[in-house]
Amino acid sequence: MPRLLRTSFVPIAKDKIGPLALNCITRLTGNPYYKDIAHYTTDMQAALDAYLPAAAIKNPVPEQTAALSQLRDALNQALGNTARYANSLYPDNEAALLSTGLDLTKEPEKRTSLEPPKKYELGDGTEADTLCAKVTRALGAVATEIRYTDAPDQPWHQWLSVTTTRPSVLLRGYKKKTEVFAMFRSVGGDTDDQPFSEVLSRIVQ
């Protein structure tokens, strides 16, 4: 079975994630395999530009540490989105996948399935026009992926997503009185194809 690019970047060390993202952007710029990749590289560059100054702060205060965690989540997500896009284009072409500068999944792939989180909820956020997704990571998972949208009829892969190791995440970008839907799944095992939880919904206050 062909291997695909890894799509979870949570385990990558703090001092490795920046060079990895920069190398990926460089390798994709002008890459003949990926002529329509600009949207993904632009998002990755923006996430990287925001992350690097925060990561360089020595002896950060708690507020800076919290901000860095959110910026790292955004960079992880930008890398994951790029990897998933490449996988969708070239599921059987390892050369094209490796040209992104990202790594392939481990071999052999055991297709270990993890249970979705059993404890999760969607509540009011601590800031205006936000919701707070709370989740307890499932046994064996290295992180949790949260998919959310205000258009639940769209295919799940078109929903916005964030992957996190933290117990709560603010979901932004929706106006008051918007009904937002969310579902959760575990990240880990030997495959990214894990089952989602049931869908929750809540109206932004």
N, C-alpha and C positions, 0 to 999 in steps of 0.2 A: 504494500500500500504506500503511495507517495506520501512524503512528509510535507507538512505545511509550516508556515512561519508561526512562531510562538506569539500569542496575542496578550499574554499577561506579563506586565513588566514590574509588578509589585516586588518580586524578589531581587531585582537589580540594585546593587549598592548605590548609595548616594553619590559617590565619586565616579561612578561608571555611567549613570543614566544620561548625564549631559553629553559626554563624548559620543555615546551611542546614538542619541537623537541627532546630534550635529552630523555624524557620519552618514546617518540615514538620509538626512536632507541633502547632503552633498551627493550621495550616490544616486538619488532620485532625480536630481536636477539634470535635465537633458537626457535622462535614461530612455532609450528607444522603446523599452517595454511598457513604459508608463507615461504616455503622452497627455493624459488627462488627470495627472496627479497633483496639480497645483493647489487645489482646494485643501488637500491633506497636508502638504508640506507647508502651506501658509499657516494653517492651524498649529502645526507642530512647532514652527519657528516662533509664533507668538507665545505659545506655552513655554518654550525653552527660554525666550528672552525674559519672561516674567519669573521663571524659576531660578535661573542662575544667580541673580543678585541676592535673592532671598537665601539661597543655599550657601552663599559666601559669607553671610553674617556670622561672626564669632560671638559666642556666649549670648545667643538670642534670648529675649524675654519670652514669657509664655505666649503673648499675642503673636509674636513673630514665628514661634514654633508652630502655632495653629495655622497661621497663614501659609507657612512653608508646606505643611501637610496638604492643604488644599491645592497649592500650586503643583505639588508632586502628583496628586491625583489627576490633575488636568493634563500634565505631561504624559503620565502613564496612559491616559485615555487617548490622547492624540497619537501616540505610538501604536496603541491597540487598534484604533480605527484604520490606520495606514496598513497595518499587517493584515487585518481582515479584508480590506479592499484588495490587496495584492493576492491573497489566498483565493478570493472570488474570481479574479481574472485568470490566474494560472495555477489551478489546483493540481495539475499534472506536470508542471515545469519547474523543477527545483532550481535550475540555472536562473530563470527569471526571478524566482523568489529570493535567491541569495544575492542577486544584484541590488536588492534594496539595502544591503548592509545589515539586515536583521538575521537572527538565528532561526534555524528550523527546530521543530519540536524534537524531543528525544526519540531515539529509536531503540528497541521496537516500541510501538504505541500500543498500550494494553487496553485502551478504551475503558479505563476505570471510571465508573459513574459515581458521582457524589450526590447525596440527597440535597435538595434545596434547603435553605434555612427554615427552621420550624418556628422561630420567634422573629417576627418582623412587624412593623407598623408604620403608618404614614400619619404624621401629625402636623400641627402648626409649626412654622419656623420661628426662629428667634429674631428674624429680621423681616421687614415689610416685604410682602409679595414673595414669600418663600414658603416651602414646606420642609419638614424634617423627616427624613427616612431613617428609622432606627432598625437595627438588625443584629441578631446574635449569630456569629459565624458558625456554620455547620461543622460537625466533626470531620477532620481530615482536609478541610478547605484552607487555602492560604489567604483567601480574600473573598469578598462578595461582590458580584456584579449587580447593579441596580439599573433596570431599564424603566424609563418613564416617558410619558407623552400626554398631550391633551387631545390626541386623535387616535383612539384605541383601535380603530378599524384598519390602521396602517399595519403592514407586516412588522413583526417584532424587531427585525434587524434595522428598521428605519426609526425606531424609538431612540431617544437620547439615552446615553448610558454613562455611568460612572462606576469605576471599580475601586474598592476601598478596603482597607484593613481595620478601619475605625468603626465604632458601634453606632455612629450617627453621621449623617451627611445632609447638608442643606441643598435642596433642589431649587434652582433659581430660574428666572426667565419667563414667569407666567404672571399675568395681571390678576388682581383680585376677582373673585367669583368664577375663576376658571377651574373646571374640574380636571384634575390631573390623575392619571392612572400609573401604577407602578407594579413591578414584579421583580423578584429576587432570585438569583441562582448562585451556586457555589463555584469558586474558581480553584482549580487544582486537579489532582489526579493526572492522568496522562492524555487528556483530551479537553478541548474547549467546548465540546458538545455536551453540556450538562442541562438537566431539566430545570425549568423555572417553577417558582412558587405560583400560587393562585394570585390573581390580579387584585390589588387594592385600589381604591380611589378616595380622593378627598378634595374638597373645594378650598382654593386659596382664600385666606381671610384678609 
